[in-house]
Amino acid sequence: MKYIAYFLFSIVSAAANSDEVSSELFSLINARLSYMEDVAIYKSKRHRPVEDLERERITVDNSKRSAKRNELNPAYIEAFFKAQIDVAKAIRFRSRADMLTHPSSKFPRDLITDVRPCLIHLGDQITDKMRAYLDVHGSFESASFEEFNTAINVQYVTASDKQLLFRSLRKVKSLQREGE
Ligand SMILES: O=C(O)C(=O)C[C@]1(C(=O)O)C=C[C@@H](O)C=C1
């Protein structure tokens, strides 16, 4: 009886942990997107362009290092981070358009000293959490779009942005599963 109870307890706690991993992963992705309002205000106040290709290269290179550390397929991690950057830019074009008629009075966090270091740190956390998710589930094929859709709640993120991110996320694999 004791063993059955222990067995049932381990199944329930494994399921609870796996739910926790997906909700933590989705909330990290949402947290990264939530910085883009500050970036939009910061850049718009200084008349800086939305796009910075050199910075994108640094972010993507960092994500590939993180992929290697976590034994994830770097090509899919790179594609996922490029999708995050594309959505980040889309958010900023949309909010910049709104600011033409409704200028923001918000004082943004500093891009160089605050935001960029946080984006790199969040990038590492996202990759670590993907590893944790794959350790539990083996793949992202059964990840729930419904859960993802609810978790991503940043203003200016559209339905097609979410689909792009989710499609890229579902392709992320461990290096060991590459041949499958
Ligand atoms: O660091 C910046 O300047 C950003 O705007 C952030 C970010 C990103 O999502 O990492 C987005 C767009 C830029 O082209 C470069 C990087």
Ligand as a Chemical Component Dictionary entry (heavy atoms), coordinates in Angstrom:
data_LIG
# 
_chem_comp.id                   LIG 
_chem_comp.type                 NON-POLYMER 
_chem_comp.pdbx_formal_charge   0 
_chem_comp.three_letter_code    LIG 
# 
loop_
_chem_comp_atom.comp_id 
_chem_comp_atom.atom_id 
_chem_comp_atom.alt_atom_id 
_chem_comp_atom.type_symbol 
_chem_comp_atom.charge 
_chem_comp_atom.model_Cartn_x 
_chem_comp_atom.model_Cartn_y 
_chem_comp_atom.model_Cartn_z 
_chem_comp_atom.pdbx_ordinal 
LIG O1  O1  O 0 19.597 45.770 -28.086 1  
LIG C1  C1  C 0 18.853 46.386 -28.853 2  
LIG O2  O2  O 0 19.216 47.446 -29.418 3  
LIG C2  C2  C 0 17.523 45.883 -29.138 4  
LIG O3  O3  O 0 16.777 46.578 -29.793 5  
LIG C3  C3  C 0 17.093 44.504 -28.717 6  
LIG C4  C4  C 0 17.158 43.495 -29.885 7  
LIG C5  C5  C 0 16.876 42.097 -29.257 8  
LIG O4  O4  O 0 15.715 41.664 -29.266 9  
LIG O5  O5  O 0 17.823 41.497 -28.769 10 
LIG C6  C6  C 0 16.105 43.775 -30.907 11 
LIG C7  C7  C 0 16.365 44.440 -32.093 12 
LIG C8  C8  C 0 17.694 44.935 -32.467 13 
LIG O6  O6  O 0 17.906 44.894 -33.852 14 
LIG C9  C9  C 0 18.753 44.275 -31.667 15 
LIG C10 C10 C 0 18.499 43.563 -30.523 16 
# 
loop_
_chem_comp_bond.comp_id 
_chem_comp_bond.atom_id_1 
_chem_comp_bond.atom_id_2 
_chem_comp_bond.value_order 
_chem_comp_bond.pdbx_ordinal 
LIG O1 C1  DOUB 1  
LIG C1 O2  SING 2  
LIG C1 C2  SING 3  
LIG C2 O3  DOUB 4  
LIG C2 C3  SING 5  
LIG C3 C4  SING 6  
LIG C4 C5  SING 7  
LIG C4 C6  SING 8  
LIG C4 C10 SING 9  
LIG C5 O4  DOUB 10 
LIG C5 O5  SING 11 
LIG C6 C7  DOUB 12 
LIG C7 C8  SING 13 
LIG C8 O6  SING 14 
LIG C8 C9  SING 15 
LIG C9 C10 DOUB 16 
# 
